Every structure is written in C-alpha cells, then in structure tokens.
C-alpha cells in the first residue's frame, strides 16, 4: 500500500506538473525522499530557467512608479511568470508591488510560487493581506499552496489565518502539509469548537491521513482532546488512531 507520505508527494508532484495523479501511478513504488528530491529538482529547473530574462523583468518593476508597475504586472504577467519573477525580485520591491496589485492576482500566483524563494517576502507582507489571500485560497480549494505557506510562515500568522478557513479547508490542507509536526502544531492552535469541527469533517470525508502522520508529534493534551471529541461526537476513528 502506498504510504501517506508518498501520497502527499505524488499529489504535490502532479500539481507541479499540471497533470492528474493517476498519470503518476508508475512512481508509487518510489520512496518519499526520492519523490521529494525529484519535485525539488523539477521546481529548481522551472524557476532557474531563463534567469537573466526574469531578472530583467524584475528590474522593470523598479524603474516605473509603483502603481504603474502593479498595472503592468497584472496585465502582462500570467500567474506562472509572475511567480517566477517574484522569486528573483528584491524583497522590499516585491513587498511594495504585492501591496498594490489586486488581491485576486496574488491568489492567482500563490499556487505557482516556490515558498523557498519568497519566504523573506512573505515575512514582510502585511498580516491582514496574507489572511485575506489565505481566505481566497481556501475558498478556491488551493490546499497545496496553503500547505506550502504553513511550512514557512510563523505561528502567529498561521493563527490569524485559521479563523477564515473552513473545517474542510483545514482537513484537506493538513493532508498535503509536508511536515507532520506542523499539522500537530496547528491542531494545538485550534480552540475546542474548531477541533470538534475538524474531527467531524475528517470523519465525514474519511480523510485521516493528516492525523495519522501527525500522531507521533501530538502532545498528551492534544491526543486526549481528540479522543474525547471523537467519543462525544460518536465519530468512528480508525483503530490505529485510538
């Protein structure tokens, strides 16, 4: 049987390549580490291709007024290109531009970003801007993009965003978060009523992989709370999670 970690990598790889997960069935026998290495190399190849051209485009955003640069970016840069340009921009210039473009444009390019390249930018963006963008991503079902940001954003920012995400968005995002310790940390951040909603939604969807992967990282308090909630709701939890 394919492990949870391998399933996560296949989902992420399919998203990067723009193909159906079924098309990658031939990779199911590979290890999680091998698939992650493949995904990282493909991402690097994508973002490093034509780097000189990308640097030239990034420079153009600095030689015109901010409002004009924002207009050019939204009209001339498709999301894939905008994400690649963002990866080579100076942090302050990128933050200034991101604060001027429409929120929907940010949400369009977010799934195309490589978080490793834009972490300094994300850290400097206005907190409410990230919350608003996160809400749109959740409504659009862009769970991989949200999972990527969970991996690089501080707890305080994640805490702000949890309140605008549905229980289903939390469950489905948890399914594709790379680091299971982050899933455990998010569950610790949730108030009791949200934790109830997550357990109920996971049971309804039959999606327990995120909890299963995070289980070794649970605090005693989280483990006890999840079991109590499951019992109170009469939710059927897989035997290996009891």
MODELLER restraints for C-alpha pairs under 7 A, 6 or more apart:
rsr = mdl.restraints
at = mdl.atoms
rsr.add(forms.Gaussian(group=physical.xy_distance, feature=features.Distance(at['CA:2:A'], at['CA:28:A']), mean=6.50, stdev=0.5))
rsr.add(forms.Gaussian(group=physical.xy_distance, feature=features.Distance(at['CA:4:A'], at['CA:209:A']), mean=6.18, stdev=0.5))
rsr.add(forms.Gaussian(group=physical.xy_distance, feature=features.Distance(at['CA:5:A'], at['CA:32:A']), mean=5.98, stdev=0.5))
rsr.add(forms.Gaussian(group=physical.xy_distance, feature=features.Distance(at['CA:6:A'], at['CA:31:A']), mean=6.71, stdev=0.5))
rsr.add(forms.Gaussian(group=physical.xy_distance, feature=features.Distance(at['CA:6:A'], at['CA:32:A']), mean=4.87, stdev=0.5))
rsr.add(forms.Gaussian(group=physical.xy_distance, feature=features.Distance(at['CA:8:A'], at['CA:176:A']), mean=5.29, stdev=0.5))
rsr.add(forms.Gaussian(group=physical.xy_distance, feature=features.Distance(at['CA:9:A'], at['CA:32:A']), mean=6.74, stdev=0.5))
rsr.add(forms.Gaussian(group=physical.xy_distance, feature=features.Distance(at['CA:9:A'], at['CA:35:A']), mean=6.24, stdev=0.5))
rsr.add(forms.Gaussian(group=physical.xy_distance, feature=features.Distance(at['CA:9:A'], at['CA:36:A']), mean=6.31, stdev=0.5))
rsr.add(forms.Gaussian(group=physical.xy_distance, feature=features.Distance(at['CA:10:A'], at['CA:21:A']), mean=6.57, stdev=0.5))
rsr.add(forms.Gaussian(group=physical.xy_distance, feature=features.Distance(at['CA:11:A'], at['CA:21:A']), mean=6.15, stdev=0.5))
rsr.add(forms.Gaussian(group=physical.xy_distance, feature=features.Distance(at['CA:12:A'], at['CA:144:A']), mean=6.95, stdev=0.5))
rsr.add(forms.Gaussian(group=physical.xy_distance, feature=features.Distance(at['CA:13:A'], at['CA:39:A']), mean=5.94, stdev=0.5))
rsr.add(forms.Gaussian(group=physical.xy_distance, feature=features.Distance(at['CA:14:A'], at['CA:20:A']), mean=5.94, stdev=0.5))
rsr.add(forms.Gaussian(group=physical.xy_distance, feature=features.Distance(at['CA:14:A'], at['CA:21:A']), mean=5.37, stdev=0.5))
rsr.add(forms.Gaussian(group=physical.xy_distance, feature=features.Distance(at['CA:47:A'], at['CA:84:A']), mean=5.72, stdev=0.5))
rsr.add(forms.Gaussian(group=physical.xy_distance, feature=features.Distance(at['CA:54:A'], at['CA:85:A']), mean=5.36, stdev=0.5))
rsr.add(forms.Gaussian(group=physical.xy_distance, feature=features.Distance(at['CA:55:A'], at['CA:88:A']), mean=6.26, stdev=0.5))
rsr.add(forms.Gaussian(group=physical.xy_distance, feature=features.Distance(at['CA:57:A'], at['CA:85:A']), mean=6.90, stdev=0.5))
rsr.add(forms.Gaussian(group=physical.xy_distance, feature=features.Distance(at['CA:58:A'], at['CA:85:A']), mean=5.91, stdev=0.5))
rsr.add(forms.Gaussian(group=physical.xy_distance, feature=features.Distance(at['CA:58:A'], at['CA:89:A']), mean=5.60, stdev=0.5))
rsr.add(forms.Gaussian(group=physical.xy_distance, feature=features.Distance(at['CA:61:A'], at['CA:69:A']), mean=5.10, stdev=0.5))
rsr.add(forms.Gaussian(group=physical.xy_distance, feature=features.Distance(at['CA:66:A'], at['CA:97:A']), mean=6.57, stdev=0.5))
rsr.add(forms.Gaussian(group=physical.xy_distance, feature=features.Distance(at['CA:67:A'], at['CA:100:A']), mean=6.70, stdev=0.5))
rsr.add(forms.Gaussian(group=physical.xy_distance, feature=features.Distance(at['CA:70:A'], at['CA:97:A']), mean=5.90, stdev=0.5))
rsr.add(forms.Gaussian(group=physical.xy_distance, feature=features.Distance(at['CA:70:A'], at['CA:100:A']), mean=5.99, stdev=0.5))
rsr.add(forms.Gaussian(group=physical.xy_distance, feature=features.Distance(at['CA:70:A'], at['CA:101:A']), mean=5.29, stdev=0.5))
rsr.add(forms.Gaussian(group=physical.xy_distance, feature=features.Distance(at['CA:74:A'], at['CA:101:A']), mean=6.94, stdev=0.5))
rsr.add(forms.Gaussian(group=physical.xy_distance, feature=features.Distance(at['CA:74:A'], at['CA:105:A']), mean=6.80, stdev=0.5))
rsr.add(forms.Gaussian(group=physical.xy_distance, feature=features.Distance(at['CA:79:A'], at['CA:108:A']), mean=5.93, stdev=0.5))
rsr.add(forms.Gaussian(group=physical.xy_distance, feature=features.Distance(at['CA:79:A'], at['CA:109:A']), mean=4.36, stdev=0.5))
rsr.add(forms.Gaussian(group=physical.xy_distance, feature=features.Distance(at['CA:79:A'], at['CA:112:A']), mean=6.82, stdev=0.5))
rsr.add(forms.Gaussian(group=physical.xy_distance, feature=features.Distance(at['CA:80:A'], at['CA:109:A']), mean=6.48, stdev=0.5))
rsr.add(forms.Gaussian(group=physical.xy_distance, feature=features.Distance(at['CA:80:A'], at['CA:112:A']), mean=5.64, stdev=0.5))
rsr.add(forms.Gaussian(group=physical.xy_distance, feature=features.Distance(at['CA:82:A'], at['CA:109:A']), mean=6.62, stdev=0.5))
rsr.add(forms.Gaussian(group=physical.xy_distance, feature=features.Distance(at['CA:83:A'], at['CA:109:A']), mean=5.70, stdev=0.5))
rsr.add(forms.Gaussian(group=physical.xy_distance, feature=features.Distance(at['CA:83:A'], at['CA:112:A']), mean=5.69, stdev=0.5))
rsr.add(forms.Gaussian(group=physical.xy_distance, feature=features.Distance(at['CA:83:A'], at['CA:113:A']), mean=4.99, stdev=0.5))
rsr.add(forms.Gaussian(group=physical.xy_distance, feature=features.Distance(at['CA:86:A'], at['CA:94:A']), mean=6.53, stdev=0.5))
rsr.add(forms.Gaussian(group=physical.xy_distance, feature=features.Distance(at['CA:87:A'], at['CA:117:A']), mean=5.21, stdev=0.5))
rsr.add(forms.Gaussian(group=physical.xy_distance, feature=features.Distance(at['CA:87:A'], at['CA:118:A']), mean=5.77, stdev=0.5))
rsr.add(forms.Gaussian(group=physical.xy_distance, feature=features.Distance(at['CA:91:A'], at['CA:120:A']), mean=6.44, stdev=0.5))
rsr.add(forms.Gaussian(group=physical.xy_distance, feature=features.Distance(at['CA:91:A'], at['CA:121:A']), mean=5.28, stdev=0.5))
rsr.add(forms.Gaussian(group=physical.xy_distance, feature=features.Distance(at['CA:94:A'], at['CA:121:A']), mean=6.67, stdev=0.5))
rsr.add(forms.Gaussian(group=physical.xy_distance, feature=features.Distance(at['CA:95:A'], at['CA:121:A']), mean=5.97, stdev=0.5))
rsr.add(forms.Gaussian(group=physical.xy_distance, feature=features.Distance(at['CA:95:A'], at['CA:124:A']), mean=6.76, stdev=0.5))
rsr.add(forms.Gaussian(group=physical.xy_distance, feature=features.Distance(at['CA:95:A'], at['CA:125:A']), mean=5.93, stdev=0.5))
rsr.add(forms.Gaussian(group=physical.xy_distance, feature=features.Distance(at['CA:103:A'], at['CA:133:A']), mean=6.44, stdev=0.5))
rsr.add(forms.Gaussian(group=physical.xy_distance, feature=features.Distance(at['CA:106:A'], at['CA:133:A']), mean=6.96, stdev=0.5))
rsr.add(forms.Gaussian(group=physical.xy_distance, feature=features.Distance(at['CA:107:A'], at['CA:133:A']), mean=5.74, stdev=0.5))
rsr.add(forms.Gaussian(group=physical.xy_distance, feature=features.Distance(at['CA:107:A'], at['CA:136:A']), mean=6.64, stdev=0.5))
rsr.add(forms.Gaussian(group=physical.xy_distance, feature=features.Distance(at['CA:107:A'], at['CA:137:A']), mean=6.25, stdev=0.5))
rsr.add(forms.Gaussian(group=physical.xy_distance, feature=features.Distance(at['CA:110:A'], at['CA:145:A']), mean=6.38, stdev=0.5))
rsr.add(forms.Gaussian(group=physical.xy_distance, feature=features.Distance(at['CA:111:A'], at['CA:142:A']), mean=6.94, stdev=0.5))
rsr.add(forms.Gaussian(group=physical.xy_distance, feature=features.Distance(at['CA:111:A'], at['CA:145:A']), mean=4.73, stdev=0.5))
rsr.add(forms.Gaussian(group=physical.xy_distance, feature=features.Distance(at['CA:115:A'], at['CA:148:A']), mean=6.44, stdev=0.5))
rsr.add(forms.Gaussian(group=physical.xy_distance, feature=features.Distance(at['CA:115:A'], at['CA:149:A']), mean=6.75, stdev=0.5))
rsr.add(forms.Gaussian(group=physical.xy_distance, feature=features.Distance(at['CA:119:A'], at['CA:152:A']), mean=6.41, stdev=0.5))
rsr.add(forms.Gaussian(group=physical.xy_distance, feature=features.Distance(at['CA:123:A'], at['CA:153:A']), mean=6.93, stdev=0.5))
rsr.add(forms.Gaussian(group=physical.xy_distance, feature=features.Distance(at['CA:127:A'], at['CA:157:A']), mean=6.63, stdev=0.5))
rsr.add(forms.Gaussian(group=physical.xy_distance, feature=features.Distance(at['CA:131:A'], at['CA:160:A']), mean=6.65, stdev=0.5))
rsr.add(forms.Gaussian(group=physical.xy_distance, feature=features.Distance(at['CA:131:A'], at['CA:161:A']), mean=4.91, stdev=0.5))
rsr.add(forms.Gaussian(group=physical.xy_distance, feature=features.Distance(at['CA:134:A'], at['CA:146:A']), mean=6.94, stdev=0.5))
rsr.add(forms.Gaussian(group=physical.xy_distance, feature=features.Distance(at['CA:134:A'], at['CA:161:A']), mean=6.61, stdev=0.5))
rsr.add(forms.Gaussian(group=physical.xy_distance, feature=features.Distance(at['CA:135:A'], at['CA:164:A']), mean=5.64, stdev=0.5))
rsr.add(forms.Gaussian(group=physical.xy_distance, feature=features.Distance(at['CA:135:A'], at['CA:165:A']), mean=6.04, stdev=0.5))
rsr.add(forms.Gaussian(group=physical.xy_distance, feature=features.Distance(at['CA:138:A'], at['CA:165:A']), mean=6.06, stdev=0.5))
rsr.add(forms.Gaussian(group=physical.xy_distance, feature=features.Distance(at['CA:138:A'], at['CA:169:A']), mean=5.74, stdev=0.5))
rsr.add(forms.Gaussian(group=physical.xy_distance, feature=features.Distance(at['CA:143:A'], at['CA:172:A']), mean=6.40, stdev=0.5))
rsr.add(forms.Gaussian(group=physical.xy_distance, feature=features.Distance(at['CA:143:A'], at['CA:173:A']), mean=4.66, stdev=0.5))
rsr.add(forms.Gaussian(group=physical.xy_distance, feature=features.Distance(at['CA:144:A'], at['CA:173:A']), mean=6.56, stdev=0.5))
rsr.add(forms.Gaussian(group=physical.xy_distance, feature=features.Distance(at['CA:144:A'], at['CA:176:A']), mean=6.10, stdev=0.5))
rsr.add(forms.Gaussian(group=physical.xy_distance, feature=features.Distance(at['CA:146:A'], at['CA:173:A']), mean=6.59, stdev=0.5))
rsr.add(forms.Gaussian(group=physical.xy_distance, feature=features.Distance(at['CA:147:A'], at['CA:173:A']), mean=5.62, stdev=0.5))
rsr.add(forms.Gaussian(group=physical.xy_distance, feature=features.Distance(at['CA:147:A'], at['CA:176:A']), mean=6.25, stdev=0.5))
rsr.add(forms.Gaussian(group=physical.xy_distance, feature=features.Distance(at['CA:147:A'], at['CA:177:A']), mean=4.77, stdev=0.5))
rsr.add(forms.Gaussian(group=physical.xy_distance, feature=features.Distance(at['CA:148:A'], at['CA:177:A']), mean=6.92, stdev=0.5))
rsr.add(forms.Gaussian(group=physical.xy_distance, feature=features.Distance(at['CA:150:A'], at['CA:158:A']), mean=6.77, stdev=0.5))
rsr.add(forms.Gaussian(group=physical.xy_distance, feature=features.Distance(at['CA:159:A'], at['CA:189:A']), mean=6.77, stdev=0.5))
rsr.add(forms.Gaussian(group=physical.xy_distance, feature=features.Distance(at['CA:167:A'], at['CA:197:A']), mean=5.86, stdev=0.5))
rsr.add(forms.Gaussian(group=physical.xy_distance, feature=features.Distance(at['CA:167:A'], at['CA:198:A']), mean=5.28, stdev=0.5))
rsr.add(forms.Gaussian(group=physical.xy_distance, feature=features.Distance(at['CA:167:A'], at['CA:201:A']), mean=6.53, stdev=0.5))
rsr.add(forms.Gaussian(group=physical.xy_distance, feature=features.Distance(at['CA:168:A'], at['CA:201:A']), mean=6.18, stdev=0.5))
rsr.add(forms.Gaussian(group=physical.xy_distance, feature=features.Distance(at['CA:171:A'], at['CA:198:A']), mean=6.37, stdev=0.5))
rsr.add(forms.Gaussian(group=physical.xy_distance, feature=features.Distance(at['CA:171:A'], at['CA:202:A']), mean=6.34, stdev=0.5))
rsr.add(forms.Gaussian(group=physical.xy_distance, feature=features.Distance(at['CA:174:A'], at['CA:183:A']), mean=6.00, stdev=0.5))
rsr.add(forms.Gaussian(group=physical.xy_distance, feature=features.Distance(at['CA:174:A'], at['CA:210:A']), mean=5.31, stdev=0.5))
rsr.add(forms.Gaussian(group=physical.xy_distance, feature=features.Distance(at['CA:175:A'], at['CA:209:A']), mean=6.19, stdev=0.5))
rsr.add(forms.Gaussian(group=physical.xy_distance, feature=features.Distance(at['CA:175:A'], at['CA:210:A']), mean=4.68, stdev=0.5))
rsr.add(forms.Gaussian(group=physical.xy_distance, feature=features.Distance(at['CA:180:A'], at['CA:213:A']), mean=5.65, stdev=0.5))
rsr.add(forms.Gaussian(group=physical.xy_distance, feature=features.Distance(at['CA:180:A'], at['CA:214:A']), mean=4.55, stdev=0.5))
rsr.add(forms.Gaussian(group=physical.xy_distance, feature=features.Distance(at['CA:181:A'], at['CA:214:A']), mean=5.83, stdev=0.5))
rsr.add(forms.Gaussian(group=physical.xy_distance, feature=features.Distance(at['CA:181:A'], at['CA:217:A']), mean=5.58, stdev=0.5))
rsr.add(forms.Gaussian(group=physical.xy_distance, feature=features.Distance(at['CA:183:A'], at['CA:214:A']), mean=5.90, stdev=0.5))
rsr.add(forms.Gaussian(group=physical.xy_distance, feature=features.Distance(at['CA:184:A'], at['CA:214:A']), mean=5.38, stdev=0.5))
rsr.add(forms.Gaussian(group=physical.xy_distance, feature=features.Distance(at['CA:184:A'], at['CA:217:A']), mean=6.00, stdev=0.5))
rsr.add(forms.Gaussian(group=physical.xy_distance, feature=features.Distance(at['CA:184:A'], at['CA:218:A']), mean=5.63, stdev=0.5))
rsr.add(forms.Gaussian(group=physical.xy_distance, feature=features.Distance(at['CA:187:A'], at['CA:195:A']), mean=6.90, stdev=0.5))
rsr.add(forms.Gaussian(group=physical.xy_distance, feature=features.Distance(at['CA:188:A'], at['CA:222:A']), mean=6.39, stdev=0.5))
rsr.add(forms.Gaussian(group=physical.xy_distance, feature=features.Distance(at['CA:196:A'], at['CA:229:A']), mean=6.12, stdev=0.5))
rsr.add(forms.Gaussian(group=physical.xy_distance, feature=features.Distance(at['CA:199:A'], at['CA:230:A']), mean=6.85, stdev=0.5))
rsr.add(forms.Gaussian(group=physical.xy_distance, feature=features.Distance(at['CA:200:A'], at['CA:235:A']), mean=6.95, stdev=0.5))
rsr.add(forms.Gaussian(group=physical.xy_distance, feature=features.Distance(at['CA:202:A'], at['CA:208:A']), mean=6.03, stdev=0.5))
rsr.add(forms.Gaussian(group=physical.xy_distance, feature=features.Distance(at['CA:203:A'], at['CA:235:A']), mean=6.58, stdev=0.5))
rsr.add(forms.Gaussian(group=physical.xy_distance, feature=features.Distance(at['CA:203:A'], at['CA:236:A']), mean=6.89, stdev=0.5))
rsr.add(forms.Gaussian(group=physical.xy_distance, feature=features.Distance(at['CA:212:A'], at['CA:241:A']), mean=6.67, stdev=0.5))
rsr.add(forms.Gaussian(group=physical.xy_distance, feature=features.Distance(at['CA:227:A'], at['CA:242:A']), mean=6.96, stdev=0.5))
